[in-house]
Amino acid sequence: MNIHEYQGKALFREAGVAVQDGVHCTSVEQALAAYDSLGSEVVAVKSQIH
């Protein structure tokens, strides 16, 4: 099986496994909205480039 990390985390959540919160974004606009929704001044960005 070949899946992205965010997809794997979703599967874990559905199975009741604790995973870190995160937001999957595909644009700058989505990233800015995600930042605003997190309510923290400090966030980390992890990109998957392939």
Steps between C-alpha positions, in 0.01 A plus 500: 500500500633844411327782689589847621567570866178699542302206359670259739427729794133511398490120498661489845248753636211291363646197679526690829879545495619833643685715247614862500256758369576640159345664199551386141540800267558521127521878458632809673144610571422170672821524703414851619147391596643198683741725689214726606291201614774354720500794741875494561773742404749215458435224247709252303474435128585161354494480123480189287659560162526229240 
